[in-house]
Amino acid sequence: MATMNETLAAARGNRRKLGRDLAGLSAILALAVVGYLLFPNNLALLTRMTAIALLVLSLDLVTGYCGVATLGHAALFGTGAYAAGIAAVRFGITDPLLMLVCGIFGGVVAGLLCGVVILRAHGLPQLVLSIALIHLFHEFANKASSWTGGSDGLAGIAPEPLLGLFAFDLWGRTAYVFGIVLLAVVFTILRVVVRSPFGMLCRGIKEDPIRIRAMGASPKVALVKMYMISGAVAGAGGALNAISTQVVGLDSLSFTLSAESLVMLVLGGTGSLFGALTGTIVFMFFEDIVSAANPFHWLTMVGALLIAVVLFAPKGLYGTIAAVATRWREARR
């Protein structure tokens, strides 16, 4: 009898998880359609938002789920962007899907390198190492100007039509649809990853690494693997940015981008893929609207928003709304 009850409870739990996954995909597609209809002349911003969303999702994997402090995550994003750009400009690989593969590979390599270095420390030293790494990546890209274009950027990226049918037009329609499909696929894969035994292991490492080590698992190996997965996601975002803008600049390897991605994650809520997406959308839309309305003092308003969220919604926007909804459902029972 107890086994049957446990089986039924597990089945109900799986149905709820599947429902949340479908709801998440539906929300992504619905917002994509709404964005296309409301901002048909500003698809470049929406595509950029999609690429940054992949960066923030990748950051959530190592910070939100694993508890790794980092302010240098743009190193993975920028490496993916440069890998895709160099493949196109220097080696003639202009198929968008192959460029995406190159970006993912570059992100994985950067994730492995950063993971091995950053995970040698804990706490504040870990944060300092991440800052040092993003500056090293930035300076390396600047000095390797024969490959990266240096401070002038890597221009001349001309991707072929997607699947040989859909050209990357001036209005950015193809790039936008490509980005949304990529985001939906990555989101689905990450939902599986974070719920898998490996994902649960990484959450356990965040909560109590000593106990995980006592159980026979290796926290460092697991975290390096997650860093590589994170690098793949960030590299995909960087490749999307290179394909859509057809240029890669040093700003893709900037400390500012790393810090902003962390701000977006905290704004939406750490430890939640939905929170990462929410924070990216809210921050980038707010930044675009406020900077257009007040070009001189928009950073003040952005800072005020962040202070308000941290003080009154410490779990982030999505985390706070989810907590309130959970309490409301429990109160109705």
N, C-alpha and C positions, 0 to 999 in steps of 0.2 A: 504493500500500500504506500509506504513511504517512498519507494523507488518510483512508483507511478506519479506521485505528487511532485517529486523532483523533476521527472521527465516533463510533466505538464508545465511546471514553472520555467524550466529551461526553454521549452517551446515558446511560451509567452514572451520570455525575454528576447529570444531571437527574432520574434515577430516585431517587437518594439524597436529593436535595433535596425531591422530591415526597413521599418516605417520611417525611422529618422534618416536613414540613408537616402531613401526615395524622396523624403521631404527636402533634404539638403540639395539633391540634384535638381529637383523641381524648382527650388528657390533660385539656384544659380541660373537655370535656363530662363525662368520668368524674369529675373532681374536683367538678364542679357537682352531679352526681347524689349523690355521697357526702356532700357538704356539706348537701344538702337532706334526706337521710335521717338524718344524724347531728345536725343542728342545726335541726330544723323550727320551733323556737320562737325562733331567733336569726337569721332570714333578713335582718334589717336590717343586722347586722354583715357578712354575706356580700355583700349588695348594696353596702354602703359599701366593702368590700374590692375589689369589681369596679370601682367608680368610681375608686378610688385606683390600681388596676392600670393603668387607662387613662392616668392622670397620669404614672405611672412609665414606662410605655411611651413616652409622648411625650417625657419627659425623656431617655430612652435615645437617641432619635433625634438630639438635638442634642448631648448630652454623650458618649454612648457611641460613636456613629457619626461625629460631626463634631468632637468634641473641644472643644466650646464650654463654658466654665466658667460655670455659672449657679446662683444660690441664690434665684432669684425666679420659678421656673417656675409657682408657684401662681397667678401673675397670669393665666395663660392659662386655668387650671382655674376660677378664681373668676369671670372674665369670662364664660365659657361658662355657669356656674351662674346668674349674674345676668341674662344675656341671656335664658335660658329662663324664669327667674322673672318678669322684667319683662314678657316677651311674654304670659305667662299672666295676671298680675295687672293690668297697665296696659292691655293691648290685647285681652284676651279670647281669646288664642290658647292653647287648652287641649288641643288634640290632641297626644298625647305625641310623635308623629313630627315634627310641625311644631315643637314645643318643642325637640326634638333638633336639628333643622336650625338653629333660632335659636342654640342653644348652640354648634354647630359654626361658624356664621358669626362669632359673637362671639369664639370662640377664634382663628379665622383672622386677624381684625382685630388682636387683641391680639398674636398671634404676629408679624404684620408690623411692628407698632409696636416691640415688644421687640427683634425681630431687627435692625431698622435701627439702634436705639440701641446695643444691646450689642455688635454686630459692628463698631462703630467703634473698639473697643479690643481689647487682647489680654492674656491672663494675669490678673494681680491687678486691674488697672483694670476689666477685663471683669466680674470677680466683684463688684466694688464697684458697678458700674452696675446689675447685676442686683438687688442688695440695695436700691439706691435705688429701682428701678422697683417692686418689690413693696410698698415702703412708700408710694410715691406712689399706686399703685392702691388700696391699703387706705384711705388717707386720702381719696381721691376718693370711694370708695364710702361712707365714713362721712359726708362732708359732703353728698353728694347724697341726703339722707335722704328727700326727697319722692319719689324714684324707687326707692331701694334699701332704705328702712326704717332706714338708719343703724345704730346700735349695737343696735337692737331686732330687726334682721333683717327680711327680706322674707317675710312670712307670707301666708296666703290662697291659696297655689298649689293648685289643685284640678284635676289632669289628668283628661281624659275617659277612658273605658274604651279600652284599647288595641285598635285596629282596630274600635272600636265594640262589642266583644264581651267583653273581659277587663277588669274593673274593678280598680283598684288597692286591694286589700283591706287590712284592718288587719294581717294577718299578713305582708304583703309578698311574697306568692307571685308575683303578676304582675310586680312591680318586679324581683324576683330573676331570673325567666326572661327578662324584657326585657334586663336587664343582661348575662346570660350570652350571649344571642344577639348583642348588640351587641359584646361583647368578642371573641367568635369571629369575627365579620365583620371587625372592626378588625385583629385579629391576622393574619388571612389576607391582608388588603390590605397590611399593613406588611411581611409576609414577601416579597411581590412587590416592594414599593418598595425594600427594602434590598438585594435581589439584582439590581435593575435597573441599567442603565448609570448612571442618576442616583445610585443608592445607592452604586455603586462609586466614582463621582466624589467623593461626600462622604467616603468612607473615605480616598480618596487625598488630599483636602484635609487631613484630620486628620494623615496621615502626613507629607506634604511639600507644603504649599501653594505654595511657590516653584516647584516642578517643574510643578504643575498650571497655574499662571499662565503658565509658559514654554510649555506645550503649547497655549495659546490660550484656555483656559477661565477664567471669572471665579469665583474662590472665593467672593467676597462674595454674588454673585447666587445661586449654588447654595445657600449657607448660609441666605440669607433665604427661599428656597423651602422648604428643609427646616424652617425655623422656622415657616412657615405651615402645613405639613403637621402638624408637632408641635402647633401651636395648634388645628388641627381635632380631633386626637385628645384633647387635654386638654379642649377645649371640650365634646366629647361626654361625657367623664367628668363634667364639671361639670353638664351638663344632666341626666345620669342621676341625679346626687346630688340635684339640685333636684326632679326628678320623684318620686324615691323617698321623700325626707324631707318634701317639700312645704313647705320653708322654706329660705331662703338666708341665711346669716349672714356676718359679717365674717371668721370663721375660715377661710372658703374662699379668702380673699385674704391669709392670714397668712404671715409669714416662717417660722413653725414648720412649717407644712405643706410649704413649699418645702424646708426642711432635712430633714424626715422623708422626703420622696420621694427626695432624693439619697441618704440613708442606706439606704433600701430598694434602690435601684439598686446601690450599692456592695456591699451584703450579698449580692445575688443574682449580680452580675457585670455589668460594663458592656460595651456592644457586643454584647449578645445579648438578643433579645426574650424568650427562655426565662428568661434570668437576671433580667430585670425582673419577670416574673411570679413567679418563685421567691422573690425578695427581698420582694415585697409580701406574699405568703402567709405566709412565715415570720415576718416582722416583725410583721404585724398580729395573727396568732394568738398569737405569743409575748407581745406587748404586752397583749392581752386577758386571757390566762391569768395572767400574772405580776401585772398590776395588780389583778386580782380576788383573788389569793392574798396579796399584800402591798401594800396601797394606799399605804403610806408610803415604801417603798424600792424600788419596782418599776423606777424609772429607773436605779438602780444596777445591777440585773441586766441590763437592756437594754444599758447601757453595757459591762458585762463581756462580753456576747455579741458586741457589735460589735468590741471590742478583740481577742477571740479569733479572730474571722473575719479581721480585717485582718492579724493576725500569722501565723496558720497557714493561711489560705486567701486569699491576696491577690487571686486572680482572682475571688473571690466563691464562694458555695456552688455554684451551677450551673457556673460556669467551672472550678472545681477538679475537680468530679465529671466534667465533660466531658473535661478534660485527662487525668485518670487513666484514663478509659475508652478514650481514644485511644491512650495508651501501652500499655494492656493488649492492645488489638486488634493493634497493631504488633508486640508481643512474641510473639503467637501465630502471626504469619505466618512 
